[in-house]
Amino acid sequence: MSEALLGRRRLVLGVLVAGAAFIAHVPQASADAPPKAEVMVIHATKCEKKSVDPQIGDTPPALGYDCLKLVEKKTLPLALNQASTTPLPNGRTFQLLHTAKVGSRYKVTASISPADGSSGFTKLADISADPNKPFNVGGFSYQGGVLVLTVRIVP
Amino acid sequence: MSAKSLSESRMLKLMAYADGELEGAERAEVEGWLATDTSAVRFANEVAGLGDLVKIGHETSADASSIASFDIADAVMAAVEADSAAPKRIGSREAEVREERKVVSLTAARSQKNLKVGGMVAAALALAASVFVMTRSKEEAPVARAPVEAPESASRSAEPGVDVDLVESAGDSVRVFYLSSESSPTTSVVVWVDESGGK
């Protein structure tokens, strides 16, 4: 085998190995990326003049609470079977547990910590949601009104 | 032996074998691998197509060096000299052809070279993909967490894309509402916890 041909083959082999490493890296990263939940924490109060914080976007139904103010936005990672929690302004903790993925839908269990501050969580509902479809969990008492959480699962 | 254990030297010899360049002891050695090692067989089959391109690239290396050393000034001067030395008959086909050859040949040669390089790159990427598949160890497959299969929800569908099943232990204070939203034509799902008198 001539030196020139050998050198060319080494180059080709190097390209192949580098290409294989690149191909191996890209899909692996996307396959491992867990979905996340984008959570808007909204303070809903009863008021005379209706008011909705423009940062909220699509207005969630608030069952008679006409004034809605965005308190904060949070992102929770949703690794499979690993609870993800976030503290709420009223001192309680909201938890989402990603339990399964059926087709394109994500199954999560929403829970809330007790109002008396004791440990543990109370399961509220099992929710099955398509990606980017919002659902709301609310009614937690806070400063004369309630907290409403608008959750959207993003792949 | 797994494909992953194919060494660089072994891959190089397999490439040379695929190009039909090995003889004697080396050829026998590679044929021994091919008789006993399925990974070697697969790799040899994959590189067989690419080997032709490697050879083409090698054989055209003389062209490549001539292209690299091509001096356009010399070519133009040579063309002028050839033109003046040629018979002064107007419409001399021979002179026209000679001029065309000298001026156009650089572009043509480079285009041809680019096509060959492009073909080699495309073939290399395709082969790289197959090398990745070959060298990916079996242990890697379960690493990607398989979604846990769950039964389809029997609850009613409110908004296309969201279903809710209340957890019994949550008690009567938790309800699900399916409400139309003012700012959206679709129905919104609300899991509502009645905490009248709570914190």
Interface residues (C-beta under 8 A of the other chain):
Chain A: M1 A4 L5 L6 R8 R9 R10 V12 L13 V15 L16 V17 A18 G19 A20 A21 F22 I23 A24 Q28 A31 D32 G57 D58 T59 P60 P61 L63 L80 N81 N90 G91 R92 T99 A100 K101 V102 R105 K107 T109 A110 I112 A115 D116 T122 K123 L124 A125 D126 I127 S128 A129 D130 K133 P134 F135 N136 V137 G138 G139 F140 S141 Y142 V146 V148
Chain B: E8 M11 L12 M15 A16 E21 L22 L50 V54 K55 G57 H58 S61 M120 A124 L125 L127 A128 A129 V131 F132 T135 R136 A144 R145 P147 V148 E149 A150 E152 S153 E159 P160 G161 V162 D163 V164 D165 L166 V167 S169 A170 V174 V176 F177 L179 S180 S181 E182 S183 S184 S188 V189 V190 V191 W192 V193 D194 E195 G198 K199
